[in-house]
C-alpha cells in the first residue's frame, strides 16, 4: 500500500483531504507543522508527501529540501490556497512532482491519486 504524508496546519483542510486520500485506498499519516513533518516522515517513510506551502514554523518550499535530503526519491506535491503567488512552474523548478490548489475538490484529488498510483506501480 502506498503511504502518503499530508502536511497542513489547517485542521479542517487536513482532515478533509486525509479522508479523501484514505477513500482511494492509500495509507495516510498527517502532520501540522514542519517539525512534526520531519519526525513523521522519518518514522513512517511515506512515498508521497502533500506539503502545504504556508506552515506556522517553516514554509513548505523551505522544508522541501530537508525532506528530499532524507529521501531524494519521495514524490512531493505542494498544496496551497488561492491567495498565494506560488505557481505550478515554481513548484516544478524546485523539483516537486506537482501542485495541488486549495480548496481541494474530490474529483481533482482522485485524478491525481490515480496518476500517483500509476507512477509508483509502474
HUCOR-V951744 format. One record per residue. PHI is phi in whole degrees, -180 to 180 (* if undefined). BURIAL is b if it has 9 or more other C-alpha atoms within 8 Angstrom, else e. Layout:
BEGIN
phi-><PHI/PHI>
burial-><BURIAL/BURIAL>
END
This chain:
BEGIN
phi-><*/-79/-104/-120/-98/-109/-115/-158/-83/-85/-59/-64/-62/-63/-66/-64/-67/-62/-62/-65/-63/-64/-62/-90/93/-94/-85/-122/-124/-130/-146/-106/-156/-66/-62/-63/-56/-64/-64/-67/-60/-65/-77/-94/52/-71/-89/-138/-129/-101/-117/-65/-75/-112/-112/-68/-107/-164/-64/-57/-69/-86/-77/-45/-65/-67/-67/-64/-66/-71/-144/-60/-88/-67/-89/-116/-116/-76/-125/-153/-83/-71/-82/-92/-98/-66/-117/-62/-63/-64/-62/-65/-61/-73/105/-71/-75/177/-150/-123/-97/-90/-70/-86/-97/-52/-62/-69/-66/-61/-64/-66/-63/-63/-63/-63/-58/-62/-64/-84/-99/-97>
burial-><e/b/b/b/b/b/b/b/b/e/e/e/b/b/e/e/b/b/e/b/b/b/e/e/e/b/b/b/b/b/b/b/b/b/e/b/b/b/e/b/b/e/e/e/e/b/b/b/b/b/b/b/b/e/b/e/e/b/b/b/e/e/b/b/e/e/b/b/e/e/e/e/e/b/b/b/b/b/b/b/e/e/e/e/e/e/e/e/e/e/b/b/e/e/e/b/b/b/b/b/b/b/e/b/e/e/e/e/b/b/e/e/b/e/e/e/b/e/e/e/e/e>
END
